[in-house]
Amino acid sequence: MNILIAGGLISAVSVLLLSSEIVASFFGFALGGLNIITGVLTPKAGGIVYPTDQQDPLKLSLDKGVIRTRIYTIAFSDKKLVLRKLSSVNLTVATALILALLGWDLAGPFGIIVGGITAFSSQEFLTQRRRDGIRTGNLLELSDRGDLEFPYEELEQVQLSGNRIQLYLKDRIVRIVISRKYSRILGPVLEKVIPANLQSGPVPSLEAPSFQSQLSLALQRPRRGSARRKGRLARWFRHRMPMP
């Protein structure tokens, strides 16, 4: 949900509670205003960036990818894949828990909801600030203990599967969860970025098949047991109908 919209909804509900729940209303006003300010100060994420300069070592970047509880920004060069750590889901959960407990004490169930939304908004703000700081430098250079890099020479295969980028190494598989809206357009771009020897055939694109192709597949796909049912029906007619 957009942070500004969330702040506006919280403030609107707080107005309705003003006549009956004074403390809950003021708590909602405080966090609703904080969400609105956070939404104004949080710039829009860059999404997928595909530099047009062929000489640029950065070939592709995604604003967000998740491995377990850690959030990264992802960068592909012509030699390696780099993940720069942005934040941790654990921090968001801890913040949400603290605000939810405070909200429950001051505003009941409404306070729990408001606290959770505010924790998410704060995490988005801090993540975007960290992302902007990384992009002002060299996105392909590691600078934090939580940053990761995977040289292509150490990978056996790179695969786009659903909303996951799967990196096959000799001893393990690393799965990076990305947004579904990115996964629908990422396949053709990865084909141009990833070395051909790491692709088991083309990297799959997740664009949905057209209605005509779905219909064609449905017509061509044989139905299990259809021949058996036709045989039974023919025997029934031969048994029931008198022979001339």
Helices and strands as residue ranges (DSSP letters): H 3-17, H 22-41, E 48-49, E 58-67, E 70-77, E 80-88, H 89-107, H 109-135, E 148-151, G 152-154, E 157-161, E 164-168, E 173-177, H 180-193, G 196-198, H 211-220, H 226-240
